[in-house]
Amino acid sequence: MNLMEYKNERLQEFKALLTSENEALLTAIRQAEIKNRWFSEANIWKSIEAIRSQFLDKSLLQAWLGAYDFKAVDKTIGIITAGNIPLVGFHDVLCAFVANAKTKIKLSSKDEALMKFFINELKGLDITWDVEIIDRLTDFQAVIATGSDNSNRYFEQYFKKVPSILRGNRNSLAVLNGKETKEQLDALSEDIFNYFGLGCRNVSKIFVPRDYDITKLFPHFDLFQDYVNHNLYKDNYDYNRTLLLMNLDKHLANDFVIVKEDESMHSRLATVHYAFYDQPAEVQDYIIENNTGIQVVVSQESDLWSHLAFGQSQAPRLNDYADNIDTMEFLLKLS
């Protein structure tokens, strides 16, 4: 059995642990909810199911790893994870695990319980993987770090002498042509609101044709109307709407989401920006010009830009690398 096959077998054992019958996992979920009120049980399970289906499927793993000149990495890798949505740092950990790299991981305080459970279970299934969860990253030969733009400026200075993947803030877009079906617009709501809209893969801005009635989207947004009962989300909604009302800024709103015409890609929590276009080429130019700030684009088929289908923004596949930087290739080239 070669390394790739061995790692895949261990991951299948790990996948079998990710069920509602695993008391240790249920304990980690409860701890995560207590520590971070954005991590609702429903959202945690949504993330776990996405990992099970997209990252831990045996045939998908085999196809993914088979695309590389696969070998063990003999360098020490430092990983700094984000914590904006549950288990968002797992893909980086997975890459280090399958490459069997000695790994030091600094976890986000927002997602310690779940990530510790995942890492410790993997370590228990594979004693060949040398991994340590640390408070301060030292003695490493390469690093993968994810954080805010402010954090990224610090990363650039601190890690400038080693090979690195450094990720800051990005936003995601949707492009509508006015011919979308009800099912597609329902799915767009998932792209916007999954995980309370806290991920860089959540759609924060929508491009629509010049004559598009943006209010058509509100009935589809109602799929997430229960967010009005989540205290943190509702507090953000109330605060952001109050600012708009005080500043006399034009906007549309129901009782849990604000829709505002705005040039910015980044929107505040509980807020979605939109912009009109006359020709699809205008959107293409915008995507090209702002490429370094865009994580994903969701739309119907288009020859003008790379895109995902509606509803797929928060279901990344193994080769959907953050910031379009191939993490596995980065690690394997270190050997």
N, C-alpha and C positions, 0 to 999 in steps of 0.2 A: 504494500500500500504506500503510495507516494504521499508527500506532504499535503497536497491539495485534497486528496481523497480522505486522508486522516482528519483534516480540519472539518471537512464537510460532515463526516460521521459525528464528530463532537458537536457540531452545530445542530444536527438532527436530534441529538440527546437533549441539547439545550432547548430546542423548540418544544419538545415534549413537556418541559417544565412550565411553559407559559400558558397555564390553564387556570380556570377559576377554582380548581380542586387543590391547588398548591397553596397551602396555608402560609408558607414563607413569602410567596409573592403577594398574597392578600394583605399580609402585615406590611410589606413595603409600600403597597398602594395606600393603605390607611395612613402610614407615616408621611407619605408624599402629600396627601391631601391636607394633613394637619400643618405641615411645614409651609405649604404654598397653596393658598386658596384658589389660585388660577387653575390648579391641577385637579379638576373634578374627576370623579371616578369614571364617568362616561368618556371623558377625553383621554384619560390614561389607557383605558381599554381600547379606545380607537387607535392610539399609537401602537399598543402591543399587537393588535390584530394586523396593522399595516406592516409591522416588522415581521410577524409570522408569515404573512402571505407574500411580501415583496423581497425580504432580505434572507429568510430562512427556508425558502422552498429548495429542496435538494437539487432539482433540475436547473432552476434559475442560478443557484450558486455554482453549479458545475459549468454552465455556459459562461457565466461572468468570469470566473477564474481561468477558464480555458482560453480566454482571449489574450492572456498575458504569458510572457515567458516567466513562469512561476518558480519562485525560489524563496528560501528563508532569508530574512533581512538580518544582518549581523550588527546593526547599529541600535543605539538606545534612542527611542522616540519619545518625545514629550508631547502630551496632548492636553490642551486647555479647552474644556467644553462650554458651550452655551447652556442656558437653562430656561429659555423663553417658552418652550413647549415641552411636554413630557418626552424624555428619551431622545431629544434632538441630537445629542452627541454620540448616539450609538453607532452610526455608520463609520465614524472615524475609529472607534474602538474595534469594530468588526474588521476593518481593514488591517489594523495592527495585529489583531488576533490571527487572522488567516495567514499573514506574512510571518507570523511567529517572532515578531520583533520584541526585544526587551522594551517594555512600555512603562512610562511614568505618567500618571493621569491626575491633573488638577480639575476637580469637579466644580461646577457652578453650585453655589449654596442653595440655589432654587430647585435643583434636581438631584440632590445627594442620595436620597433613599432609593429611588428606582435605579439610578445608575450603579450604585454600590451593589445592589442585588444582582443586576445583570453581570457586572464584572466579576464578582465573587463566584457566581455560579459557573461562569465560563472558566475561571481559574480552577475551580474544583473539578471540572470535567477534563481539563487538559493541563497536567502538571508540567508539560514542556514549555508552557507560556509563562514567561517571567514578567509579572505585572505588579505594579504598586500604585496605590492611591496616595497621593502626597498633598501637603498643604502649600509647598513652595517648590517650584520646578528648578532643579539643579542637575548637573552632570548628565546632559543629553547631547546628542549629536545631530538631531533634526527635530523640528517642532511643527505641530499643527495646532493653530490657536484660533478660536472663534470668539468674537465679542462685539461690542459697539464700535463705532468709528473712533470714539475717544480711546477705547482700549486698544484699538488697532494701531493708533499712533504710538502708544507705549510699546506694543509688540514690535513694531518696526525698529525701534531703537534697541530694545533688549535682545532681540533675536537676530540682529543684522549679521552676525558672524557665522550663522549656521543655516543650512538649507531649511526652507520653511514654506508653509502654506498659511497665510494670515488672512482672516476673513473679518470684514466689518459689516455695516448695515447694508442691506439690499431690499428692494421692493419688487412686487410682482404685479403684472398688468393683465387685463382682459380686453379683448377687442371684439366688439359685436358688429354684425353686419345688418341686423334688423330681421333676419330670417331664422333666428334661433327658435327651437321648439320649446314647449313648456318644460320638457325633461332637461334640456340643456340649460335653461335659465334656473331651474331648481338646482342643478349641479353647480352652476356659477355661484349660487348662494353658499354652497359648501366651500368653494374656493375662497370666498370672502370671510366666512364666519367660523369655520372649523378652528378649534382651539382658541376661541374668542378673537380670532384675527391677529394673534400675537406673533405668528411666524413670518419669516421673510418670504415664504412661499405663499402666504395669503395674499390675495388680490387686494391692493389698496387703491388702484385707479382703473377706471373703465373708459375705453374709447368707444364712442357711439357715432353713427351717421348724423349728419347735420339736422335732419328732421325727426330724430328719434325722441320719443316721449319717455323720459327717464323714469316717470312715475309707474311705468309698466313693470318695473322691477320690484316694487314694494310687495305685491302679493307673494312673490317668490321668496323675498326676505323673511316673510312671516314664518317660514319653516324654523326660524331660530328665535321666535318671539319670546321663548322662555328665558332668554338672556336678561330680560327685564327683571327677573327675580334673583339674579346673581348680584350681590351687593357691590363687589368691586367693579364689575362691568357697568352697572347702573350709575355708580358714583362718577365714573369716567364720562359716561354719556351726559349726565346732568351738567358736569363741569364744562365739557366742550360745547354743549348747546348754549349754556349761559354765556360763554365768551362770544359766540356768534351773535346772539341776540343783543348783547351789550354793544357790540361793535357794528350792529346793523348790517352784518354780512348776509347776503342772500344764501338761502339753503332750503332744502326740503327735509322733513323728518317725520317719523312716526314715534312711537314711545320707546324705541330701543336702537334706532340707527339714524344717522344723519347722512344726507347725500348732498354734496357741494361741488359746483363747477369750480375747478381749481387746476392750475398748471402743474402743481407739485405732484411728484409720484408718491411721496410720503404723506400719509393721512393719519390724523390722530385716532386713538382707539374709539370704536363705535362710530367711525366716520369713513365714508367712501368718497373719493374724488371721482369726477368724470370730466371728460373733454370731448368736444365735437370734432369730427373730421369730415372733409368733403371728398377726398380721394384716399384709398388705402395707402398710396405711396407716401402720404403725409405721416401715417402711422409708422410705416417702414423707416422713414427718415428719423423719426423720434426714437425708435428702438435702437437704431444704429448709433445715434448721437449719445444716447444715455445707456449704452450697453453695459458699462461697468457698474451701473447701479441697479440693474435688473436681474432678478433671480430667475423667474420663469414668466412666460406669456401663455395665457389660455385663450383659445379661439377656435373657430371652425377652420377647415382646411384653408391654407394659404400658401402660395409660392413665395411670398414676400418676407416671411419671418418664420423662425423656428417656434413651435408652439406645442402645448399639451391640449388634450381634449378637456372640455368642461368637466369639473369634478375631480380632476387628477392632480391638482397642484400640491395637495398634501398627501399624496400616495407615491412618493418617489421610488423609483426602481434602483437596483443595485448600481447601475451605471449612470444614474442621475446625480452627478457630483455637484456639491455646493459650489457656487461661483464658476461652474464649468471647468474646474481644475481636477484632473484625474488623480484622486488620492492614492489608488493602488499603484499607478505608474510612478508617482512620486516616491513611494516607499520602496518599490522594487529597484529603482535606479540608485538607491543608496548603497546597495550591497557591493 
